[in-house]
Amino acid sequence: MQRCQSWGPLASVSWVLLRTCRAHSGLPSTACSSPERQQEDGVWKDFSSRLATGPTFQHFLRHASVPQEKPSSEVDDPPPYLTVDELSGRQRKVYLETYGCQMNVNDTEIAWSILQKSGYLRTSNLQEADVILLVTCSIREKAEQTIWNRLQQLKVLKSKRLRSRVPLKIGILGCMAERLKEEILNREKMVDILAGPDAYRDLPRLLAVAKSGQQAANVLLSLDETYADVMPVQMSPSATSAFVSIMRGCDNMCSYCIVPFTRGRERSRPVASILEEVRKLSEQGLKEVTLLGQNVNSFRDTSEVQFNNAVSTNLSRGFSSNYKTKQGGLRFAHLLDQVSRIDPEMRIRFTSPHPKDFPDEVLQLIHERDNICKQIHLPAQSGSSRVLEAMRRGYSREAYVELVHHIRESIPGVSLSSDFIAGFCGETEEDHFQTVSLLQEVQYNMGFLFAYSMRQKTRAYHRLKDDIPEEVKLRRLEELITVFREEATKANKAFVGCTQLVLVEGLSKRSATDLCGRNDGNLKVIFPDAEMEDVTNSGLRVRAQPGDYVLVKITSASSQTLKGHVLCRTTLKDFSTYC
């Protein structure tokens, strides 16, 4: 994008939509002014006049979908039309709601970290919020409809806001903001700001613009934004685990998936910044981290020149990629090795991977390290090779099954989970039965199953036909769920009679006398809250607390939960010796 001389460096990083109160209310601008704004009338008139000298919305919209690469060393000058004081949150209270995947949870933590440094306060009381931000998901139509419904509820709240208070501002963040852009602002006039997944650093400016009565948006995707220098603020101070984002975006371009269009191209965070965050989480006493990314095991850190000489890793046997092989960079095996060395008492997980990126060095490392969980998420999506080809997954059913066998040989006792889509374009009953049979053959411990939802911009939208009736999709989904539960119950019953190391999370949601936690395979384990021996302090009797490791003898199992009785409190190291 060419920089606009009258607008300054801001033009290279964002597009802004500006609409006055008069434009969307039909009233004179003074009619929608709050007392606070009236008190600062002179300031905001000056502010508005400065805005008026900039380019129009159409100028930026022409370039909205073009990613802009910016050297990490480059620092943006402050916008010429805003002072430092205008960018300050002035202790306005922000209410955040998160929808969708764990990446959105992490995005919420990043957004709050940025706003907190700008002088905003956090509130859990919706009624007292000055700013409401919804971190949204676009993976399925149902996810977006949830947000549209929520906006109708918030419209009532906004209209009831007393004129003597600071005007309520509402923002849409994340994937839905990226996908729908101006449609949200046109359809819901009460939405004040939009911020795409790569625009959270711009939130203070967007909110400053919105405070003047304008709408503002930044939905440019980036080629290099990883928020490597932003330390996420954990939402729950009492949490025992955390998600650590190691990369953003995706290059796989599976035909059904909207992610490359809402989160942009794949780019990895520098290893050094990831290790720094994990160390801080360890110092805070957290006992588990999950390395997070859209295609986490294709991680490739090229932040330093010397990394370009790193040896490239291979794909899983029988798998191909939709993009050319990428040379150089520190790969996932290196990162996993370094993270696991930080704290032997901290469990390490990762999600979500692609099956193509499980070379032997990754599997061997998982097998060798006691604190890397023996649990792998292996998204299949379908059991039919024909459908997998239409999905552009880069493997056949046979290659996937061979990988499953190889993983189980390499990592004895490994727990497997997967994703499946019911009713993809052109899926026949025979294709569906192939998926059913894959569930029966593999016997996953955990699963995530969904009916297909066509998304605009995807390859499927442009080249395939969403020809499976909704009732057929739902019927096939129910059949998959039924079979999955039957097979998962069989798989999980293998734990009955075994002793499992469980990381305690807190009280069970269904019983005040029970505790819950998760085993190495990420299955929920329920057990009575009872006194037990502490093996690290002979003779000491204790009750389990969140963050403790305990041994639990499993007595029963279902498709989703294990139950048992607690034996003792221990450590990850002692359990490894015990085994």
N, C-alpha and C positions, 0 to 999 in steps of 0.2 A: 504493500500500500504506500502510495506517495504521501509524505507528510504535508499537512496543510499549514502554511506559514502562519496564518492567523490563529491556529489552534495549538500549535506547538507539538512537543513530543507525544502528547496524549494520543494523537491520531494514529500512531503506529501500534497501539496496544488495545484499543477498544472502539466500540461504536456506541453511541449514546442516543437514546430516544428522548426527546424533550417535548412535553406537552403541558401547557399551562392549565390551571384549574378551569379557566374560561373555556378552553377547547373541549374538555370532556364533561363539563357540567352545564354548559349553556348559560352560566351566570357571570356577572362581572367578577374580575379577579378578587376584588375586595370581599365579595360575598362568601368566598370559601377560605378566607384568612382566619387563622386562630388568633386569640389574644397574644400568644407568644410571638406570632409572626408580625402582628401589628406593632408590638414593642420594638421589633427589629426591622421595621418597614424600610427605613433608609438603607440598612445594610443589604437587604435582599433585593431592593430595587437596583442597587449597584451590581449585585451578583447577577441579576437577570440581564442587565445591560451587557455585562461581560459575556454571558452565555450567548446572547443574540449575535455577537460578532463572529461566532464559530460557524462551521459548516452545518448543513441540514442533515436530518436523519437519513435521507436518501443517499447522501454522500457516503455514509458509513455502511449502509445496508448493502451497497454494491459490492463491498469487500468483506462482508460479515463471515463468509464461509472460507476465506483464504487464511490458512494458518500463517502466523508470523513468527519467524525464528529470531530470537534475540539472544545475543551472547550473555552468559550468566553473569559476567562482570559488569554489564551495563546497568546503571541505576537510573530510573526514570526521574526526570525533573518534576517537581510538584506542579499540578495543573495551574496554569496562569490565572485562572478565574476563581481559585479557592485559596484562602489563607489557611495557615496551620490551625487556627482556632476553629474555622469552619469545618475542617476535617475531623475535629475532635468529637467523640461521642457525648461529651459533657454529662456522663453518668446516666445516659438514657438506658432503659432496661430492655434487654433483648430476650425474646422467647424463641427457642429453636425446636422444631419438630423434624424428625428424620423418618424417611420412608425408604423401603427397598433394601438393598444389599449392604453388606458390611463395609464396602467401599464408601457408601454414603455416610455410615456412622463415622468413619475416619475423616471424611470431608467435613462433617459437622464439627469435629474436634479442631480441624485446621481453621475453619471459618471463625470459630469462637476464639481461637488463639489470636487471630489477626484483629478481631473486634475488641478483644480485651485490652490489647496493647494500645488501641486507639481511644480508650477511655469509656467504653461501654460496660454496663453491668449485666450480669446474667440473672434471669428470673425463671422460676418454675411455675409462676402464677400468670396464667394467660390474661387475666383481667387487668393486671397492673403493667402489662408490657407496653412499651412505646414503639417497639419494632417486633414484628413477627416474621420469622424466616422459615420457610418450608424447604427442606432439602429433599429433592424429588427423584423419582425413578420413572423411566420410560420403557422398561424392558417388555412390558405387556400393556395392552389397552386398559385392563382392569386397574393397573397401578396408576395410570393417568386419570382415570375416572374418579379414583379416590381423592386425588388432589382437587379436581373440579368441584366435587361435593364439599370438600373442606373449605374451599374458597367461598362457597355460598354461605356457610356457617360464619366465616370470618367477616363477610360483608355486613351481616347483621351487627356483629360486634363493633365494626368500624363506624357504622352509622349511629350507634348509640353512644359513642365516645363523647363525653362532655366537652363543650367548646372551650371551657376554661383550662383544659389539660393540653399537653403536647399532642398534636395530631398523631394518630396511629398510622404507622407505615407498615406495609406488607410486601414481602419479597419472595420470589420463587427462585430457588437455587438448584443447581445440578442439571441432571440429564433432561428433564422436561423443559427447563428454561432453554437449553441448547437446542432441543429438537423443534419446539414450537415457536420460539422467538416472539415476534410481534403479535402472533395470534393470541397469546395470553394477554398482552397489553390491550389489544383491541376488544377482545371478548370480555375480559374482566377489568373494567376501568379502574377498579379499586386496587389493582396491583401496582405498586410504586416502583419496584426494581426487579430486574432479572440479572442473574449472575450464573454463567456457565461454569462447568467444573474447573476450568483453567483461569477463572477470573476472581477468585476469592480475595486475592491481594487488593483488588479494586473496591471491595465492599465499603470501606470508609468514604471514598469519593462518591460512590453511587448513592449512599445514604445521605451524604451532604447535598447532592443534587436534589434528591427526593424531598428533603426537608423544605426546599423552596417551593414545593408544590408541583414539581415536574416529575415525569416518569424518566427513569434512566436504566440503561441496560449495557452489559458487556458480555457477549457470548462468543468472542473470538477463541478458537482453539489454538493451542500452542504446540510447537515442535520440541520445546525444551522445558516447560514448566513441570517440576516435580515437587515443589514446596519443600525442597531439601533443607532449607534453613528455617522452616517453620516448625516449632516443636508443638505437636498437638496437645491440647488440654484435655485430660481424661474427664469424661462425663461423670463417672462414679468414683468418688475418692476411695470407696471401700472395695473397689474391684480387685480381683485376684489375677486378672488377665487383661491383655491389651492387644489391639491390632496395630501393626506397624506397616505402613504403606511403603513398598519398595519400588513400585513402578506405576505408570499410568498409561491408559490407552491400550489399543490392541491393533495388530496388523494382520490377524488371521482372516478377517473378512469372510467368516462363515455366512452363508447366504441368508440365514434367518435373523442375524444378529444386528441390533441397532448400535451396539457399543462403539464401534469405530467412528460412527457419525455423531455420537453425543459426547464421547470422551477423547476422540482424536487418535493420532498415531501413537504407537508404542514408544515410550522412552523410560529409561531406568534411572533411578536415583543413585547418586554416588554411594559406594559401599561405606565410605568413612562416615557419612551422615547417618546411615542406617545403624551402624555399630554404636555411634554416640547415643542415639535414641534408645537402643536396647540397653545400653549400660545404665542410663538414667532410670529406666523402668526397673532394672534390677536393683538399683540403689534405693528405689522407692518401695521395694519389697514385693513386687509383682512376681508371680511364679509361672507365668505362661505368656508367651507372645505368639501371635499368628502373623506371619509374613503375608502381606496382602497385595494383590494385583489382579488385573483382568486376565493375564496369562503369566502368572507369577514365575513359572519355571523356565520361561524364555528370557529371564533377566539377563541384561548385558550392559555392564557399566563401562562406558567409553569416555569418562570424564577426564582422564589423564592420558597423555600421549603414550606413555609406556604400556598402557593396557592394550594398545592396538596390536601388540606382539603376542598377546595371550593365545593359547591354543584353542581353536574352536571345538566345541563339543558336537557330538553327533545326535541325530534324531533317534527316537525309538525305532527298533527294527520293523520294517514294513510300513513306515509312516512317511508322508511327504508334507511339504509346506506350500502354502499359497503364495509365498514370497521368496525371493532369492536368499540363499544362505548368507547370513551376516557374519562378516569376518571380524576378529579381534574383540577386545573387551573382556572384562571379568565376568564369568558366567555364574549360573545359579549354584552349582556345586561349591564354588569358592565362597560365595556369600553364606551358604548354609553352614559350611565348615567354620567360618569365622564367627557367625552368630552363636553357634552351639558352644563355642569355647568361652564365651563371656561369663556365663554362670552355670555350672554343672547342675544346680538345683532349679534351673528354669527350663520348663518344657518349651520346645519349639515346634510349631505347626506352620503350615502354609496353605494358602488357597487364593484363587482357584487356578489349578494348573490345566494344561492341555496335554492329552495323552502322548502327543508326538515328542514332548520334551522330557522324557524319562530315560536318558542314557544310563549306562551301567554305573558310571561314577556317582550319580545322584542316589541310585538305589543302594549302592555299597555303603555310602555315607550314612544313610538312614539306618541301615542294618547295624553299623558299627557304633554309633553314638547313642548312649543310653537316654540322653535328654531330647533327642529328636523323635517325636512320636511316630510309632509304627502304624500310622493311619494315612491313607492316600485317597484323595478325592480324584476319581477318574471318570470325568464326564463322557458318557457314551452317546447320548442324545437319541440314538436309535439302534435297533439290533439288525436292521436291514442294510446290506451293502448298497443296494440301489438308492435308498433314501439318504444314506450317509454321503453318497456321491452328489446327490442333489443339494445336500446341506453344505457341501464343500468342506468336509471335515478332514480330508487327507488320509483316510484309512478305510479299510474294509472291516467287516465283522470279524473275519478270520484273523486279521492283524491285531485287532483289539483283544480278542480272546487269547491269542498267543502272548500278548503283553501282560494280561492278567495272570496267566500261568507263570510267566517269567518273574513278575513281581512277587508272587507267593513263594516261589523257589528262592528268591534273593532275600526276602524278608519274612521269615517264618512267623506265623501268628499275626500277620498284618491285617488290619481292618480296612475294608473298601467301602467307599460311598460313590454315588454317581448322580448325574442329571439325565432326565429323559423328557422328550417332547412328544406328545400324542397328537396325531392328526396333522402332520406337516404336509405341505403341498404334494398332491399326487400319491399320498400314502394309501396303499391298498390293504385289504384285510390280511393278505399274506404278509405284507410288510409289518403290520401290527403284530401278527403272531410271532414273527421273527424277534420282535422286541420282547414279547412275553417270554419266549424261550431263552433269551439272553438273561433276563432276570432270574429265571429258574436255574440256568447253568452257572452263573457267577455267584449267586446268593450274597448280595450286598448287605452290609450291616446297617447302612443308612442310605436314604435316597431322597431326591427332590424331583418331583414329577409335575409337569404342567401341560395344559392344552396349548396348542400352537396359537399365537396371536400375530397376525401380519403387521409388520411395521414399515412405514414409509421410509424411503431412501435405501432400504436393504436391497441386495441383489434379488432376493425372492420377490420383492414387491415389483421390481421392474421386469423380471424374466419368467416368473412362475405364476401359477394361478392358485389362489387359496380356495380350493375346490372341495374341501371336506366340510360337510354340514356341521354346524355347531353341536347338534345333538349327537352326532357320530363322534366328534372329538371328545365330548364329555363322557360318552359311554366307554370309549377306548381308554380314556384317562382313568376312569373308575376301575376298569379291568386291570390296568397296570398297577394301580395302587393296591388292589386286593392281592395280586400275585406278589408284589414287592413285600407286603406285610407278612404274607405266609413264609416267604423265603428268608426274610430278615429274622423272623422269629426262630426259624430253624438254625440260622447262623449264630444268633445271639445265645441260644440255649447251650452252645458249646462252652460258654463261660460258667455255666452252673457247676458248682463244686470247686471252681478255681478261685484263687486269691488275686484280687485286682488292686493295683495302686491307684488311689482316687485322690484327685485334687479337690478339696472341699470348697464349694462356692457359697454356701449359706443354707438357710432353712428351705425345706421343700415347700413348693407352692401349695401343695394339697394337704400338708399335715404339719402342724406346729411342733410335733414331737419327732419329726424326721429331718435329717439333713440330706442335702444333695450335692453331688459333685460329678466329675467326669473322669473316666478312665483313660488310658493311653489311646484307645481307639475312638475317643470323643463321644462315647455313649454315656448317657445320663445314668448315674448310679444313686439309688435311694437307700438310706440305712438309718436305723434309730439313733437319736442323739443320746449317747450313753457314755459313761466313764470308760476309759481304756488306759492301757499301759502306754507310757512314752518310752520307746526303745532307746532313745538318746539320753534319757535320764532314768536309770534303773530305780525301780520302786515308786516312781512318780505316777500318780493317776491324774488324767486330764480329760477334758471334753474337747472335741474337735472344734476348731475355729476356721473361718474362711482363710484360705491360703495354706492350710495344713495339708500335708500328705498323710493319708491313712490307708491301712490295709483293710480291705473288705472282702469277706467270704461270700461269694455270690450264691444265692439260694433259689432265685427264679429269674426268668427273662421274658420279655415281650419283644415286639418289633422295634420299640423305641427306648425301652428302659430296662435296666438291670436292678435287682433288689438283693440286699444281703444284710449281714451283721458285721459291725466293725470289730476289728481285732486289736489294733494298736496304732499309735501315731509313729511315723517314721520319716525318713528322708528319701529323696530319689536315689542318692548314692547307696544308702543302706539297702534299699529294695533291690537295686541292681546286684549287690553282693548276695542278698538273700536268694535271688533267682539262680 
